[in-house]
Amino acid sequence: MVTAREGLKKPFLQKSKPVNIGAPARFLSKKMGFFRGYLEAEIGIQYYRNLLYINKKYQRKYNVLPPLLEVDEIWHHHILDTRAYITDCEHIFGYYFHHYPYFGTRGEKDKKNLRIAFKLVQDLYKEEFGYYMTNIWE
């Protein structure tokens, strides 16, 4: 399994179209303290870009493809920049890509479904990019 630090040494596949979320990276690492530094934020952003790619590629086959917790935080901050998010969604998906933040919170069955869906995401991620996403905050 590749750790976040090891992931920095390996080239990331740039399969997703560029999404300009550098400002959120700086914001998340410096002002909010979500990441220890800019490097970890950059890993999270690459995970996010790759997750967008996976959602675009597999959206017709799988209904829900949830992110890693750290990636979800980046997604939230991207959505808050409404103009950029709408433009990026149009560019990548051709429509506004909705986010449902409550998956896994509606009881035990929902929590189990989240675990199953996230396992699928990890398997797809490994298939597409050659490694699993690892927790950045550990």
Order of alpha helices (4+ residues) and beta strands (2+ residues): alpha-alpha-alpha-alpha-alpha-alpha
